[in-house]
Amino acid sequence: MLVDSHSHFDAPEFDADREAALARARAAGVTRQVVPAVTASTWPKLRDVCASAAGLFPAYGLHPMYLAEHRPEHLDALRDWIERERPVAVGECGLDFFVEGLDRDEQQRYFDGQLHLAREFDLPLIVHARRAVDAVIASIRRVGRLRGVVHSFSGSPEQARQLWQSGFLIGLGGPVTYERANRLRTLARTMPLDFLLLETDAPDQPDAGIRGQRNEPSRLPAVRDVIAELRGQSSDEIAAATTRNAERLFRLTSD
């Protein structure tokens, strides 16, 4: 059994065949998905999608790439949603210094607000960090007493170690399946298995086997198998360890 620790299964790309995509995921052994939000306007649909089938677990947050859609009052609304809906995590949140035109100070304010909410409600964080891993680490340390995952990790081994020391796991998905992703594949091969989560980031970040196509949770075994090959371990070992890690971090129930 596998856990997709990061799937945007509420996205419009799945509106036409969400039930079939869920069936394909289950047939592939992906029995649970953590589904993080990106904007306040998407929270109601995300809640309904997760309530529609077993094994779908919501997280609510404000993604840095959608900064133009966020308002200060959304942080207050997020507190209400967390208190009422009891999600498994806060997120997707974080910092993105790659996309031009995203005000860094404004990103930081929303990120800090969500860090404090996660600590207040004792929830893990699902963090986006693109060209911003050092700033994310500094923010986590500044607030303190946090745990979570930096998804689609693309930093250095030293940054990964600093995150582990701060109570955070590393999420790896489709990018690790590309042969030219040398630094990422080295990390996957050498990192302690206790800190690894598998993800698809569906419908984005397709693995090498479906390059250029829509991604979906049923593709998670492709990520697992590449990591198993890189590490010289069996796919079953990778599946068992990453499932335990996800259950521990998100306090997941069985499907």
Contacts in CASP RR format, 6 or more apart in sequence:
PFRMAT RR
TARGET T0000
AUTHOR 0000-0000-0000
METHOD contacts of the structure
MODEL  1
MLVDSHSHFDAPEFDADREAALARARAAGVTRQVVPAVTASTWPKLRDVC
ASAAGLFPAYGLHPMYLAEHRPEHLDALRDWIERERPVAVGECGLDFFVE
GLDRDEQQRYFDGQLHLAREFDLPLIVHARRAVDAVIASIRRVGRLRGVV
HSFSGSPEQARQLWQSGFLIGLGGPVTYERANRLRTLARTMPLDFLLLET
DAPDQPDAGIRGQRNEPSRLPAVRDVIAELRGQSSDEIAAATTRNAERLF
RLTSD
1 29 0 8 1.000
1 31 0 8 1.000
1 32 0 8 1.000
1 239 0 8 1.000
1 243 0 8 1.000
1 255 0 8 1.000
2 28 0 8 1.000
2 29 0 8 1.000
2 30 0 8 1.000
2 31 0 8 1.000
2 32 0 8 1.000
2 198 0 8 1.000
2 220 0 8 1.000
2 221 0 8 1.000
2 224 0 8 1.000
2 239 0 8 1.000
2 242 0 8 1.000
2 243 0 8 1.000
3 30 0 8 1.000
3 31 0 8 1.000
3 32 0 8 1.000
3 33 0 8 1.000
3 34 0 8 1.000
3 197 0 8 1.000
3 198 0 8 1.000
3 242 0 8 1.000
3 243 0 8 1.000
3 246 0 8 1.000
3 247 0 8 1.000
3 252 0 8 1.000
4 25 0 8 1.000
4 30 0 8 1.000
4 32 0 8 1.000
4 33 0 8 1.000
4 34 0 8 1.000
4 198 0 8 1.000
4 199 0 8 1.000
4 200 0 8 1.000
4 202 0 8 1.000
4 217 0 8 1.000
4 220 0 8 1.000
5 34 0 8 1.000
5 149 0 8 1.000
5 151 0 8 1.000
5 171 0 8 1.000
5 197 0 8 1.000
5 198 0 8 1.000
5 199 0 8 1.000
5 242 0 8 1.000
5 246 0 8 1.000
5 250 0 8 1.000
6 34 0 8 1.000
6 36 0 8 1.000
6 92 0 8 1.000
6 126 0 8 1.000
6 149 0 8 1.000
6 151 0 8 1.000
6 152 0 8 1.000
6 171 0 8 1.000
6 197 0 8 1.000
6 199 0 8 1.000
6 200 0 8 1.000
6 201 0 8 1.000
7 33 0 8 1.000
7 34 0 8 1.000
7 35 0 8 1.000
7 199 0 8 1.000
7 200 0 8 1.000
7 201 0 8 1.000
7 202 0 8 1.000
7 217 0 8 1.000
8 35 0 8 1.000
8 36 0 8 1.000
8 38 0 8 1.000
8 201 0 8 1.000
8 202 0 8 1.000
8 203 0 8 1.000
8 204 0 8 1.000
9 18 0 8 1.000
9 21 0 8 1.000
9 22 0 8 1.000
9 33 0 8 1.000
9 35 0 8 1.000
9 49 0 8 1.000
9 56 0 8 1.000
9 202 0 8 1.000
9 217 0 8 1.000
10 35 0 8 1.000
10 37 0 8 1.000
10 42 0 8 1.000
10 45 0 8 1.000
10 46 0 8 1.000
10 49 0 8 1.000
10 50 0 8 1.000
11 202 0 8 1.000
11 203 0 8 1.000
13 203 0 8 1.000
13 214 0 8 1.000
14 21 0 8 1.000
14 202 0 8 1.000
14 203 0 8 1.000
14 216 0 8 1.000
18 49 0 8 1.000
21 216 0 8 1.000
21 217 0 8 1.000
21 218 0 8 1.000
22 53 0 8 1.000
22 217 0 8 1.000
24 216 0 8 1.000
24 217 0 8 1.000
24 218 0 8 1.000
25 31 0 8 1.000
25 33 0 8 1.000
25 216 0 8 1.000
25 217 0 8 1.000
25 218 0 8 1.000
25 220 0 8 1.000
27 218 0 8 1.000
28 217 0 8 1.000
28 218 0 8 1.000
28 219 0 8 1.000
28 220 0 8 1.000
28 221 0 8 1.000
29 221 0 8 1.000
30 217 0 8 1.000
30 218 0 8 1.000
30 220 0 8 1.000
30 221 0 8 1.000
31 55 0 8 1.000
31 255 0 8 1.000
32 55 0 8 1.000
32 56 0 8 1.000
32 57 0 8 1.000
32 246 0 8 1.000
32 252 0 8 1.000
32 255 0 8 1.000
33 55 0 8 1.000
33 56 0 8 1.000
33 57 0 8 1.000
33 217 0 8 1.000
34 57 0 8 1.000
34 59 0 8 1.000
34 88 0 8 1.000
34 89 0 8 1.000
34 126 0 8 1.000
34 246 0 8 1.000
34 250 0 8 1.000
34 252 0 8 1.000
35 46 0 8 1.000
35 49 0 8 1.000
35 50 0 8 1.000
35 56 0 8 1.000
35 57 0 8 1.000
35 58 0 8 1.000
35 59 0 8 1.000
36 59 0 8 1.000
36 60 0 8 1.000
36 61 0 8 1.000
36 89 0 8 1.000
36 91 0 8 1.000
36 92 0 8 1.000
36 126 0 8 1.000
37 43 0 8 1.000
37 46 0 8 1.000
37 58 0 8 1.000
37 59 0 8 1.000
37 60 0 8 1.000
37 61 0 8 1.000
37 62 0 8 1.000
37 63 0 8 1.000
37 91 0 8 1.000
37 92 0 8 1.000
38 61 0 8 1.000
38 62 0 8 1.000
38 63 0 8 1.000
38 65 0 8 1.000
38 66 0 8 1.000
38 92 0 8 1.000
39 62 0 8 1.000
39 63 0 8 1.000
39 66 0 8 1.000
39 69 0 8 1.000
39 70 0 8 1.000
40 61 0 8 1.000
40 62 0 8 1.000
40 69 0 8 1.000
40 70 0 8 1.000
40 71 0 8 1.000
40 74 0 8 1.000
40 77 0 8 1.000
40 78 0 8 1.000
41 69 0 8 1.000
43 60 0 8 1.000
43 61 0 8 1.000
43 81 0 8 1.000
46 58 0 8 1.000
46 60 0 8 1.000
47 58 0 8 1.000
47 85 0 8 1.000
49 56 0 8 1.000
50 56 0 8 1.000
50 57 0 8 1.000
50 58 0 8 1.000
54 255 0 8 1.000
55 255 0 8 1.000
57 87 0 8 1.000
57 88 0 8 1.000
57 250 0 8 1.000
57 252 0 8 1.000
58 85 0 8 1.000
58 87 0 8 1.000
58 88 0 8 1.000
59 87 0 8 1.000
59 88 0 8 1.000
59 89 0 8 1.000
59 90 0 8 1.000
59 91 0 8 1.000
59 92 0 8 1.000
59 126 0 8 1.000
60 78 0 8 1.000
60 81 0 8 1.000
60 82 0 8 1.000
60 85 0 8 1.000
60 87 0 8 1.000
60 90 0 8 1.000
60 91 0 8 1.000
61 78 0 8 1.000
61 90 0 8 1.000
61 91 0 8 1.000
61 92 0 8 1.000
61 93 0 8 1.000
61 114 0 8 1.000
62 70 0 8 1.000
62 74 0 8 1.000
62 75 0 8 1.000
62 78 0 8 1.000
62 91 0 8 1.000
62 93 0 8 1.000
62 110 0 8 1.000
62 114 0 8 1.000
63 91 0 8 1.000
63 92 0 8 1.000
63 93 0 8 1.000
63 94 0 8 1.000
63 128 0 8 1.000
64 93 0 8 1.000
64 94 0 8 1.000
64 95 0 8 1.000
64 96 0 8 1.000
64 102 0 8 1.000
64 107 0 8 1.000
64 110 0 8 1.000
64 111 0 8 1.000
64 128 0 8 1.000
65 96 0 8 1.000
65 99 0 8 1.000
65 102 0 8 1.000
65 128 0 8 1.000
67 102 0 8 1.000
67 103 0 8 1.000
67 106 0 8 1.000
67 107 0 8 1.000
67 110 0 8 1.000
70 110 0 8 1.000
75 110 0 8 1.000
75 113 0 8 1.000
75 114 0 8 1.000
75 117 0 8 1.000
78 90 0 8 1.000
78 114 0 8 1.000
78 117 0 8 1.000
79 117 0 8 1.000
79 120 0 8 1.000
81 87 0 8 1.000
82 90 0 8 1.000
82 117 0 8 1.000
82 121 0 8 1.000
82 123 0 8 1.000
83 121 0 8 1.000
87 123 0 8 1.000
88 123 0 8 1.000
88 124 0 8 1.000
88 250 0 8 1.000
88 251 0 8 1.000
88 252 0 8 1.000
89 118 0 8 1.000
89 123 0 8 1.000
89 124 0 8 1.000
89 125 0 8 1.000
89 126 0 8 1.000
89 148 0 8 1.000
89 250 0 8 1.000
90 114 0 8 1.000
90 117 0 8 1.000
90 118 0 8 1.000
90 121 0 8 1.000
90 123 0 8 1.000
90 124 0 8 1.000
90 125 0 8 1.000
90 126 0 8 1.000
91 114 0 8 1.000
91 125 0 8 1.000
91 126 0 8 1.000
91 127 0 8 1.000
92 126 0 8 1.000
92 127 0 8 1.000
92 128 0 8 1.000
92 151 0 8 1.000
93 110 0 8 1.000
93 111 0 8 1.000
93 114 0 8 1.000
93 115 0 8 1.000
93 125 0 8 1.000
93 126 0 8 1.000
93 127 0 8 1.000
93 128 0 8 1.000
94 107 0 8 1.000
94 110 0 8 1.000
94 111 0 8 1.000
94 114 0 8 1.000
94 127 0 8 1.000
94 128 0 8 1.000
94 129 0 8 1.000
94 132 0 8 1.000
94 136 0 8 1.000
95 104 0 8 1.000
95 107 0 8 1.000
95 108 0 8 1.000
95 111 0 8 1.000
95 128 0 8 1.000
95 129 0 8 1.000
95 130 0 8 1.000
95 132 0 8 1.000
95 135 0 8 1.000
95 136 0 8 1.000
95 139 0 8 1.000
96 102 0 8 1.000
96 107 0 8 1.000
96 128 0 8 1.000
96 129 0 8 1.000
96 130 0 8 1.000
96 131 0 8 1.000
96 132 0 8 1.000
97 104 0 8 1.000
97 130 0 8 1.000
97 131 0 8 1.000
97 132 0 8 1.000
97 135 0 8 1.000
98 130 0 8 1.000
98 131 0 8 1.000
98 132 0 8 1.000
99 130 0 8 1.000
108 135 0 8 1.000
108 139 0 8 1.000
111 136 0 8 1.000
111 139 0 8 1.000
112 139 0 8 1.000
112 143 0 8 1.000
114 125 0 8 1.000
115 125 0 8 1.000
115 139 0 8 1.000
115 140 0 8 1.000
115 143 0 8 1.000
115 146 0 8 1.000
116 143 0 8 1.000
117 123 0 8 1.000
118 124 0 8 1.000
118 125 0 8 1.000
118 146 0 8 1.000
119 143 0 8 1.000
119 144 0 8 1.000
119 145 0 8 1.000
119 146 0 8 1.000
124 147 0 8 1.000
124 148 0 8 1.000
124 149 0 8 1.000
124 249 0 8 1.000
124 250 0 8 1.000
125 146 0 8 1.000
125 147 0 8 1.000
125 148 0 8 1.000
125 149 0 8 1.000
125 168 0 8 1.000
126 148 0 8 1.000
126 149 0 8 1.000
126 151 0 8 1.000
127 136 0 8 1.000
127 148 0 8 1.000
127 149 0 8 1.000
127 150 0 8 1.000
127 151 0 8 1.000
127 168 0 8 1.000
128 151 0 8 1.000
128 152 0 8 1.000
129 135 0 8 1.000
129 136 0 8 1.000
129 150 0 8 1.000
129 153 0 8 1.000
129 154 0 8 1.000
129 155 0 8 1.000
130 154 0 8 1.000
133 150 0 8 1.000
133 153 0 8 1.000
133 154 0 8 1.000
133 155 0 8 1.000
133 156 0 8 1.000
133 159 0 8 1.000
133 163 0 8 1.000
134 159 0 8 1.000
136 150 0 8 1.000
137 159 0 8 1.000
137 162 0 8 1.000
137 163 0 8 1.000
137 166 0 8 1.000
140 146 0 8 1.000
140 163 0 8 1.000
140 166 0 8 1.000
140 168 0 8 1.000
141 166 0 8 1.000
144 166 0 8 1.000
146 166 0 8 1.000
146 167 0 8 1.000
146 168 0 8 1.000
147 167 0 8 1.000
147 168 0 8 1.000
147 249 0 8 1.000
148 167 0 8 1.000
148 168 0 8 1.000
148 169 0 8 1.000
148 249 0 8 1.000
149 168 0 8 1.000
149 169 0 8 1.000
149 170 0 8 1.000
149 171 0 8 1.000
149 197 0 8 1.000
149 249 0 8 1.000
150 163 0 8 1.000
150 168 0 8 1.000
150 169 0 8 1.000
150 170 0 8 1.000
150 171 0 8 1.000
151 171 0 8 1.000
151 197 0 8 1.000
151 199 0 8 1.000
151 201 0 8 1.000
152 171 0 8 1.000
152 172 0 8 1.000
152 173 0 8 1.000
152 175 0 8 1.000
152 199 0 8 1.000
152 201 0 8 1.000
152 205 0 8 1.000
153 160 0 8 1.000
153 170 0 8 1.000
153 171 0 8 1.000
153 172 0 8 1.000
153 184 0 8 1.000
153 187 0 8 1.000
154 175 0 8 1.000
154 184 0 8 1.000
155 183 0 8 1.000
156 183 0 8 1.000
157 186 0 8 1.000
157 187 0 8 1.000
157 190 0 8 1.000
157 191 0 8 1.000
160 170 0 8 1.000
160 187 0 8 1.000
160 191 0 8 1.000
160 195 0 8 1.000
163 169 0 8 1.000
163 170 0 8 1.000
164 170 0 8 1.000
164 192 0 8 1.000
164 195 0 8 1.000
168 195 0 8 1.000
169 195 0 8 1.000
169 196 0 8 1.000
169 197 0 8 1.000
169 245 0 8 1.000
169 249 0 8 1.000
170 187 0 8 1.000
170 191 0 8 1.000
170 195 0 8 1.000
170 196 0 8 1.000
170 197 0 8 1.000
171 196 0 8 1.000
171 197 0 8 1.000
171 198 0 8 1.000
171 199 0 8 1.000
172 184 0 8 1.000
172 187 0 8 1.000
172 188 0 8 1.000
172 196 0 8 1.000
172 197 0 8 1.000
172 198 0 8 1.000
172 199 0 8 1.000
172 223 0 8 1.000
172 227 0 8 1.000
173 198 0 8 1.000
173 199 0 8 1.000
173 200 0 8 1.000
173 201 0 8 1.000
173 205 0 8 1.000
173 207 0 8 1.000
173 223 0 8 1.000
174 200 0 8 1.000
174 201 0 8 1.000
174 205 0 8 1.000
174 206 0 8 1.000
174 207 0 8 1.000
174 208 0 8 1.000
174 215 0 8 1.000
174 219 0 8 1.000
174 222 0 8 1.000
174 223 0 8 1.000
175 181 0 8 1.000
175 184 0 8 1.000
175 205 0 8 1.000
176 184 0 8 1.000
176 185 0 8 1.000
176 188 0 8 1.000
176 223 0 8 1.000
176 226 0 8 1.000
176 227 0 8 1.000
176 230 0 8 1.000
177 207 0 8 1.000
177 208 0 8 1.000
177 209 0 8 1.000
177 222 0 8 1.000
177 223 0 8 1.000
177 226 0 8 1.000
178 208 0 8 1.000
179 185 0 8 1.000
179 208 0 8 1.000
185 230 0 8 1.000
188 196 0 8 1.000
188 226 0 8 1.000
188 227 0 8 1.000
188 230 0 8 1.000
188 231 0 8 1.000
189 230 0 8 1.000
189 231 0 8 1.000
193 231 0 8 1.000
193 238 0 8 1.000
193 241 0 8 1.000
193 242 0 8 1.000
194 241 0 8 1.000
194 245 0 8 1.000
195 245 0 8 1.000
196 227 0 8 1.000
196 238 0 8 1.000
196 241 0 8 1.000
196 242 0 8 1.000
196 245 0 8 1.000
197 242 0 8 1.000
197 245 0 8 1.000
197 246 0 8 1.000
197 249 0 8 1.000
198 220 0 8 1.000
198 223 0 8 1.000
198 224 0 8 1.000
198 227 0 8 1.000
198 238 0 8 1.000
198 242 0 8 1.000
199 220 0 8 1.000
199 223 0 8 1.000
200 215 0 8 1.000
200 216 0 8 1.000
200 217 0 8 1.000
200 219 0 8 1.000
200 220 0 8 1.000
200 223 0 8 1.000
201 215 0 8 1.000
202 214 0 8 1.000
202 215 0 8 1.000
202 216 0 8 1.000
202 217 0 8 1.000
202 219 0 8 1.000
203 214 0 8 1.000
203 215 0 8 1.000
203 216 0 8 1.000
204 215 0 8 1.000
205 215 0 8 1.000
206 212 0 8 1.000
206 213 0 8 1.000
206 214 0 8 1.000
206 215 0 8 1.000
206 219 0 8 1.000
207 215 0 8 1.000
207 219 0 8 1.000
207 222 0 8 1.000
207 223 0 8 1.000
207 226 0 8 1.000
208 222 0 8 1.000
209 222 0 8 1.000
210 219 0 8 1.000
221 235 0 8 1.000
224 235 0 8 1.000
224 238 0 8 1.000
224 239 0 8 1.000
224 242 0 8 1.000
225 235 0 8 1.000
227 238 0 8 1.000
228 234 0 8 1.000
228 235 0 8 1.000
228 237 0 8 1.000
228 238 0 8 1.000
231 238 0 8 1.000
246 252 0 8 1.000
END
